[in-house]
Amino acid sequence: MNKFALLFMGLLLISACTVQSQQLDMARQVMPRGGDSVDVEQFAWQVRFNDTEFKVYSISVGGGIVFANEQGLEVAFDGWDVLIVSGMPGSLGMIRVDKSGSPRVHHVQGLDDAFEVHCEEPRRSGNGWHTRCQHERDGRAHRMDHRISLTEDGRISRIEASLIPGVGPMVITPLFDIGN
């Protein structure tokens, strides 16, 4: 999986996003630690998006986390948002979220489309964080919220990222309760 790490280190640097260390530290708590004796299966995650499901593994890269599998799916997460999705089967193509300005700009290669998404600051909500976002097109507002759910001890239990207007969010969840 080192090839995934190298690829996304470059992609994360290109994205030029700011990372909130509290969220990133929280995300790193679910990363495997130790040597070769670690059973990586206990650190597997599931990605669900656009009527598909994939098993991925988390990799700490630069200032973020990459969820990747051997089939080429790669999802870059900065601790607050999904920034890059590549390797999805079908014609969707790469999705890239540019957070360098306001509003954000979502680029969807397979749709040959880029669109602005207006987001509020993340707010604490129940057992996690909620970022309210929306995109307006043809006089219609599309909600594109992002959520991070946490366990009682502060570990990530669910990431939801709305990436394309009118399409359900990408949902990333750990497959196993990994404990502390």
Secondary structure, 3 states (H helix, E strand, C coil): CHHHHHHHHHHHHHHCCCCCHHHHHHHHCCCCCCCCCCCHHHHEEEEEECCEEEEEEEEEECCEEEEECCCCCEEEECCCCEEEEECCCCCCCCEEEECCCCCEEEEEHHHCEEEEEEECCCEEECCEEEECEEEEECCEEEECCEEEEECCCCCEEEEEECCCCCCCCEEEEECCCCCC
